[in-house]
Structure formats: structure tokens, C-alpha cells
Amino acid sequence: MPFHHLYEQHQATLNAAIEANRTRVFHAHWPEPPSGKIYGETAQEDGLNAFKASLNGPFALPNQHGSNGTIGGEHSPYGFPLNIDYPGYTADTLITNAQQALTQWKNLSLQERAGILIECLERASKHFFAIGFSTMHTTGQGFIMAFQASGPHAFDRALEAIASGYMALNTFAESAQWTKPMGKMQVDLTKEYHIRPKGINLTIGCSTFPIWNSFPGMFASLITGNVTIAKSHPSAILPIALCIQSFQDTLASLGINPHVIQIAVDSKEAPITVSLAERPEITTIDYTGSSSFGNHLESLTAGTNKELFTEKAGVNCALIGEVAQLDAVLDNIAFSLSLYSGQMCTTTQNIYIPKNGVSTPDGIISFDDLCMKLKEKVDTLVYNEKMGPGTLGALHSPAVKERVEKARNSGLTIIRDSEPVAQHGFDQALSCSPLILKADSVDQSIINEEWFGPISFLIPVDDITMGIQAMKQSIIKHGALTALVHLQQEHLIEEAIEQLIDAGVNISCNLVGPIWVNQSAGFSDFHGTGANPAGNASFADLSFVSMRYNIIGMRRP
Amino acid sequence: MPFHHLYEQHQATLNAAIEANRTRVFHAHWPEPPSGKIYGETAQEDGLNAFKASLNGPFALPNQHGSNGTIGGEHSPYGFPLNIDYPGYTADTLITNAQQALTQWKNLSLQERAGILIECLERASKHFFAIGFSTMHTTGQGFIMAFQASGPHAFDRALEAIASGYMALNTFAESAQWTKPMGKMQVDLTKEYHIRPKGINLTIGCSTFPIWNSFPGMFASLITGNVTIAKSHPSAILPIALCIQSFQDTLASLGINPHVIQIAVDSKEAPITVSLAERPEITTIDYTGSSSFGNHLESLTAGTNKELFTEKAGVNCALIGEVAQLDAVLDNIAFSLSLYSGQMCTTTQNIYIPKNGVSTPDGIISFDDLCMKLKEKVDTLVYNEKMGPGTLGALHSPAVKERVEKARNSGLTIIRDSEPVAQHGFDQALSCSPLILKADSVDQSIINEEWFGPISFLIPVDDITMGIQAMKQSIIKHGALTALVHLQQEHLIEEAIEQLIDAGVNISCNLVGPIWVNQSAGFSDFHGTGANPAGNASFADLSFVSMRYNIIGMRRP
């Protein structure tokens, strides 16, 4: 086992990840602060320089062979073109490369694959700052978030997927001596249980979290013996390209076929996702993105040999029913709505509030007063020059801006209007502050849609129980990745939890302080439940890993 | 936890099952010999009497409510009608019953469910002999096989599914205290991870192994918090009805809603399977049966919220390449072909043999001589009055007899002709001995079909490597549950194993003595791989259990 030393080298990392994954306690292998004390005093500057050096030229993938041209076209939401040309590959080339790499990769031991993958992650983590700036300038995230989401948080999600896969593959013995007693005689068989990966994984990335949402599927596939092709979103190529460039360097330096992990780049004008997904050699597909394209993939893969893991759109919801600390609750929600301008798949959209008001330690606050207070909280954050612009970031695409305009013109009462937000140093940034609308129950058709972006609706309900039911029905019909409730009476909390479990959504309750419903922590929070229309996958439960391989038995005397 | 005492009572049984499931060593909780010393001196007679008493009258399901009429029509393959009338239920009644039972069942702890399910199995195991005779007289199996397949082996498969489900659900903690250090402060959250079963399982039974093939899906569903409806095959109702009658008695006696496990009976004239399967409340479906109906179910469930677990048809194959003990090998294969008249989903159909003969310690035996010798071995077994009829059993349906006729008239050379076999005491039994045909490679269209029943083909191939490739291609295209190779040179064994793993089939190598390719041992042999067209399920790997539930996170300060 030539790569066993890498397993030994990373055994403590793996074991700690497995232990955290099992116990679900806090764990972070890579620290989240983008701090010079942790990552080196010049790390940020070096990363920025590396990012700048990658602009306006070709992007080299010396270890991914067979390119037949170049593709590019990214544009920073902060207002400038990246002008990077990536090598392009035909589906045939990508699949031939992948098939050749698969032969070696699947025959490595589980421990070897784990060691190699962690080595890949460790070496790539040296580029966290460059990856962070590239994420900022493709997705529009503020830098701190970009650093965390595409760096430590994404890499921890990868490590989590490795841990889950490792646990699954270690569930059953690799071999056994089977002795069946039969009266005076017996039958002896030697049995082997071979892991047979499904083959080639295609991970279809999204425009907002090009690494965080892609790594779980990629690494779940890799640890279980598959090879992977990461199809990047045409507007967010650079972050994952930097990672894959590094992974391929690592693999090649170890003498492993670097095509174990490939990138597939395309453009909006000439998309290749469908033609790749349709190839019979692609046997697992991970997808993050719109429900419409997700549904199309479902129809493409139905009745085939392909397993499809999805995170599609949903309508996340919250209920403000009873609060113990009104300011803290609204501060928390205001931050949630503002973070990355509401462009997280986990951001709350629909906020249900009893029409007769919300009980607080100081008495009932009316629906309208609550709306005003939330507006003020958002204002306070947005107009805080130190905090606001960095929290909001930029809009990843003009379509979000158009959606905000559409919502403004929907006829609903505007509680808080959206306005441009200056991003220091980036005059051309596409940025706007949260739009908050009041939606009565007659506006069901509006609030039942996902309004991806800084758009939320405050919705009066008859009472707390009706609010819980409204959330439940919405989640069952339209899906959701998150549900937040603010309640104080334990019997109401229990009612909410019971109904929301039934609805199949992850639940946050009474969050205040520096923890937000949008956040999903690796090793502790399963991201997505797979139990509602927002998607069938959950990072990184047993289904997420065990559906990527089969076990083949061999028995002989 | 009111049922915790049952967990404690059966903890040793559960732990031993889990340990065997993990290590894959031999394990049998229920002994397989139908012996008076084990099961009581009068057990066989009592079982026969119980079976006879159930004939010619109504079958009582006192704990399954809402019947709207009776349904029956089973006919023993040994030549008499059973004349049993079972209560019938509408889909609405079955689903309403199931929904009500689900509420209590899903809220029990994992340990409680395990204890209750093992208690159900233990009490039902007291009826092994009645279940055995009822299996014999619905499927046509000989009694010993009927006893084992529907009794100890099936019950061990149920226990295995419980063990796999228990292991899966124990993979991650049920709750956690999550503390995130943030410099001088920290965030504390209490987290809970709730198991949310998918809901109502429908297990669609087959006519040949009405219990063995149904229990894994049923018990995998039950241990993971789902309730189940067992839709029995119209020609093999009694065996599973006896089990479910007992399970419901047990559940009711414990104060649990007995509709946790229901039976659905229909007739060939008025089938209800599709209308049940289409109901949105049915969220998981286990299916054993023909590929055509399985494909129909796949199209029905594509794009829905349903998980479908299948065991469809395949074309099992063998290669006789090199043998160390010619007689032992052919004895073994002759028994495999004869057991239950080839009506096992695991029986070999296509036997590839090098056209220039097979090497033995005594030199090469020619293709034709090998064929003759195999014929003689089958003759010896068939004409052994003590062994033959009981091994062959009866044909479960006239369609099998018609298939034998069709094969006889296919134009292929008959190596061994099929003839009626007398079943002592059952003059009207539908029974015939194995038909063995020689198929040249020009007969691909014939051998690429599944010929379910006592029909096999001896197929000359250029050499061993061509035989391995022929098996591989057949399995990839047409599926298989088993592949058997007889080879001696280690490099050829390795080549065969590598190619057959690629093909995704379970492999048996050089079996001789009292162990046959048809057999699949609970806790040790995963049945089905899920990796070829013969089905997507494997008893009872992690996917088989983990796809039946989701995990819902709840977090609060």
C-alpha cells in the first residue's frame, strides 16, 4: 500500500473528524478567522496578489490533459471583468480521462484514499486567501464570508464527507472466514466484500457557493472510490479551478493520475451540463441550483442507472411568535436577511408574525411596530459603514437586481425599501440593501415563490398555531432548507418542532447573538434534510455516501 | 419508555446479530434443521395440522380492521385448491390504518422498536412448521426448503435488516451540546437529531419466496420508524398471512396499534398493486418480481417522492473452466439446477464451457463429455427417490411448465430432456425435471432472456477469458444475482473476480459440497448487489436502510 504513509500522517485529522461527525459536537479542522496570526501575517496580501495575478490571462491546468480551446467570461459583481481563459474539454475527453483515473483510484485502500484526499485538502488550504478573493469576485460575497465559506467551512464540509464515507465503508468487514456447522461436518468459505464505486461523479456547481456546495458531493464520491468531474458555474469558475489546480498538483506529485478530480468549464452561451449529465458513464450527479434545472435533471436521470443528489430552491420561513429579548431577536434576523444580500440558500424569506402582535417581557408589540423595529435594525446594520457593505456584499447577478425591482413593483406594502449600497473601492459594484415587504395572506402566489436575493416578506397570521401550520404547509409544498421559530412557551416550542419535523425541515429555535439561521456547521448540522421539495440530499448523512457504491461479495472455499 | 423491557429481553439477540452483520461470519439465530429435537417432537405434526386447519375456510385477521369483503384463490402446486378466503381491504382503509399506526410507532425509541420487532419474530417463529407447509403448498417448494426459506432463513434476514437499521441509526448521535469558541465569547446550542421515517412502506411479495424476499424490506422499514403494508402475491398469500397474523397478535397484546404491519391481499383478476403504489402516502416500495412489472414501477415512481427498492429478473451464469474435482463440481451444479426446479432468483441459467474442454487432474474433458456427465449427475439426483422429488419440488405455476415446453421446442440441442416427476402422495402435482440445452453463440437471443424454471443452457466459448467476458457482458446488459466460476489457476481466478466485480455481480468460486450458488446466507452474503440490471437493492446494506428515513436537526440555545 504505497500511500499508507499519508493515512498515517493524517490519521489524527481523520479520527477527530469522524469523532466529531459521530458526536455532532463543535469541530473545525481549519480555523475560520481570516487572521494573519493563524494563516501567516502576509497571507492576506499574498492571496490578494495571487488573485490579481490570475486575472487577465490564461488559467493553467498543467495536469488536466486534452484541452481543445479556452472558455471564460467571469465578471466580478464588484464591477470588473476577470478576463480569465480556462482550458475547455469535450465531454469525451473528460470521460476518457476519468475512466483511466478510476482504474487506479478505486483499487486503492480506503485508508489510502482518505490519506490522499486529506493531503489534497491540506495543500490546497494554503491558498485559502486566494480562494477567498476569487470567491468574493465571482459570487459577490464580502471578503470575510468568501474566505470562510470557500475556505475553512467548505474544506471542513469536504472532511466531513470523507469522514461519513469512511464510517460507511467501515460498517461491514472487508473479509470473513465463514464456517457453517452442519452436524458432523462443516462448510468453510473465505469471503471478500469488494467496494464497487458507481464510477464517475458529476458535481454541478452553483454561482453563489461554488466550493461549499460542491465539495460534499465531490469528496463523498472520492472517498467511496469514484472519480469526479466538477462542472463549475460559468459565472464562478475561478474558486473551484484554484482548488482543482492544487488537487491535481498534489495527485500528480504523488504519482496518482490527476484526472481523479477534473474541472469542466462552460459558458452560458454553450452549456455542457446536460450533455455531460446524459452520458451513461456518469453514474452519480450532485446538483445545487434552481428547481427548474433540478427538475430537468430529475427527468433526465429517471429510469437510468444514475443517482442524483439535489439541493434545489425552497422558501425558507420563520415565525416570530414570542420573544424574551426583542432587540436581540431582531438584530439577529436583520443580520440574517442582510448577510450576502439574502443570496444564501438558507436565508429566511417568509416571516410569519401573529397579527395581534408578539409577546415580549415588556408586553405585546404590535405587528406594525415589530415591522418598523425590524426595518430599523436592518437600517442600523446597512448604514454602519464598517459592518454594512461587507455584510451585504454584492449581487451575484443582474437577475437578482431585477428580481428586487419586480418585488418592489408587486403591489405589496414596502416596509423597508431597497437602495444601492456603496462598496468602498468598487464604484461599479452591483449592490443593494434588503427589501422588506408586508404580505397578507391574499398574496399566497407571491410568497409561495422563492425570491432569491435580499427580499423578504412579513406575513400576518391569526396566531402562533396558524403560523406554525402556514410554515408546515409551505415547506411541504414548496420546500425549505431552514425554518426558524421564536417561541417561549415550552408547549408551543414542542408543537412547532413536531410539526416542522413532519414537514421535513431543519429547525432553529430562538437564535440570538452571533449564530444565524443561515449558518450550517460542518460535522454538526446536516445541511438539507432530503425530506422536502428543496432537495433529496443531506450533507453528509449515510445515504449521501452509501448510494455512491455497491458491495460485491466473493466467496470461495 | 414503556417497551424498554423488550429491548433488554432481546438485547443479546440484537447484539449478536449486529456483531455477525458487521463481521459477516456465520450466524443463525434460528436453527435451519426442521428437527423435532430443536423445535419440539410434535412440531412438524402440529404444523401440518395447523396448515390443514387453515384450509377451506375464512382466514381471520382479528387485529386488522376495516375489511370490506374476502379474496382468495390459492392453489397448491402439489395439486389441490387451498380454498382460503382472506379479508380484503381498500387502499383507503390500508392507508388510513397505516397513518394512524405511524404516529405511535415513529415516536418509539430505536431500542423499543428493536425489542418489539424481535419479540414479534420470536413469537411468530413458533409457527415455523405451519409457515413451512403453507409455503410448500403455495410456492411448490419441497418441505425442507419451504421450512428453511420461509422460517429460519427468512427470519434471520429480518433480524439482519433490524441489525443494519439499528447500526445505521446509531451512526450519529441523537443529540449534542455544541459550543463554538469565538475568541473571548462562545456560542452554546443544544442540538437534537430526529429520525423522520419516510412514512408508509409497501412491500410487494413474489410467488416463489413470499417471506424470504419480503421480510428484509418490511423490517428495514419498521426498524427505521416506518409502518409497512405487505402486498402478497395472489398465489402465495398464506405464508405471509400467518406471519402477519402473528405479528399483529403480538403488537395488539403489547398495546401497540397492530396496523404497524398490515397485509394487502388481491387476486389476479383484480390486482391492487399499482393503485397502492401510486398513492402519495406510500413513500417506500420494496419489490421482488418480474423485470417488466419492476420497470413499470420504476416509471410510476420516477419523479415522485418514492424510494423504490427492486429485485427484478436476471440471467445468472457460470463458467466451468478448470476443476480440481470433476465429480464434486458437477454434483454441486446438478443440485443447484435441480433445487426447487430452478425457480430461485439465484439459480444458474447459462453455463459457459470452453469448447476445447475443461482441464481436470486427469486431463482435459471435452465439451460434449462434460455435458453428458452433467446430465448423468442430474439424472442421478432426479431418479434418487429419496432425494429427487423433495429437492425438485413442484412448479409454482403452469407458466413454468409452458416455458419448459417452449425451451424444448426452441430448436436447441437437448442435452437432458425434462420429464414429469412423481411427487409421492400428490398425484396432481405440477412437477418436472431439469431441461438442459446446448446453446451455441448464435443463439444469443435465446440465452439473453431469463428462462425462469428448470431450464439451463450449456454454452461453448473459445476459451476461459472469452467465457469471463461473455459472463461480464451478459451481466452488464441483462443483470444477474449470481455468478459462479470454476477455475484453478490463481491468475485466472483473479481475472474473473476483477471482471465480475466490474459487472457488479456477487461471485461464487469453486463451490463443492453442501454449499450452492443459489444460497445466500443472512448476516454474511449481501443478497443482490444493486449494481446491475437485476435490481437496485442489496439485503441489507446501508443504502437499503438509510434511504428509508431522513434526519431532521433542531438547534436552540
Interface residues (C-beta under 8 A of the other chain):
Chain A: N21 R22 T23 R24 V25 F26 M167 A168 T171 F172 A173 S175 A176 Q177 W178 T179 K180 P181 M182 M185 V187 L189 K191 Y193 H194 R196 K198 N295 E298 S299 A302 G303 I493 I497 L500 I501 D502 G504 V505 N506 I507 S508 C509 N510 L511 V512 G513 P514 I515 A521 S524 D525 F526 T529 G530 A531 S538 D541 L542 S543 S546 M547 N550 I551 I552 G553 M554 R555 R556 P557
Chain B: N21 R22 T23 R24 V25 F26 M167 A168 T171 F172 A173 S175 A176 Q177 W178 T179 K180 P181 M182 M185 V187 L189 K191 Y193 H194 R196 N295 E298 S299 A302 G303 I493 I497 L500 I501 D502 G504 V505 N506 I507 S508 C509 N510 L511 V512 G513 P514 I515 A521 S524 D525 F526 T529 G530 A531 S538 D541 L542 S543 S546 M547 N550 I551 I552 G553 M554 R555 R556 P557
